[in-house]
Amino acid sequence: MAELLTDDQIDTALRDHLPAWKVVDNALVRSVEKPTFMDGIRLVATVAQLAESMNHHPDIDIRYRTITFHVSSHDAGGITDDDLVLARHIDTAAG
């Protein structure tokens, strides 16, 4: 099982590498608004493929053109390095 990150480690990662993300209820959270519903669905499909290849899956909420990602390590009970890696991949996919 992956080791939980400290609050300081998470704060540093958000400040230095993941400025679009915030912490909510022990998860990294980011919303992305795409120009169309189908653009949002394509983003979800891309992230789903990435997540599957990592065997690390985010919770995804689709509200028309706004996609919200919740990334955490459920088995560890919070945020781990795996979550930071997935969040960076989501940032890349989101453009």
Residue pairs with C-beta under 8 A, 6 or more apart in sequence:
1 73
1 75
1 76
2 73
2 75
2 76
2 80
2 81
2 82
3 76
3 80
3 81
4 73
4 76
4 77
4 78
4 79
4 80
5 13
5 78
5 79
5 80
5 81
5 84
10 23
10 79
13 84
14 21
14 22
14 23
14 28
17 84
17 88
18 28
18 30
18 84
18 87
18 88
18 91
20 30
20 91
21 28
21 29
21 30
21 87
22 28
22 29
22 30
23 29
23 79
24 70
26 72
26 77
26 78
26 79
27 59
27 70
27 71
27 72
27 78
27 79
27 83
28 69
28 70
28 71
28 72
28 79
28 83
28 84
28 87
29 68
29 69
29 70
29 71
30 68
30 69
30 87
30 90
30 91
30 94
31 66
31 67
31 68
31 69
32 40
32 43
32 66
32 67
32 68
32 69
32 94
33 65
33 66
33 67
34 40
34 43
34 65
34 66
34 67
35 65
36 65
37 64
37 65
39 65
40 62
40 64
40 65
40 66
40 67
41 62
43 67
43 93
43 94
44 60
44 62
44 67
46 93
47 58
47 60
47 69
47 89
47 90
47 93
48 60
50 86
50 89
50 90
50 93
51 57
51 58
51 86
54 82
54 85
54 86
54 89
56 73
56 82
56 83
56 85
56 86
58 69
58 70
58 71
58 86
58 90
59 69
59 70
59 71
60 67
60 68
60 69
60 70
61 67
61 68
61 70
69 87
69 90
71 79
71 83
71 86
71 87
71 90
72 78
72 79
72 83
73 79
73 80
73 82
73 83
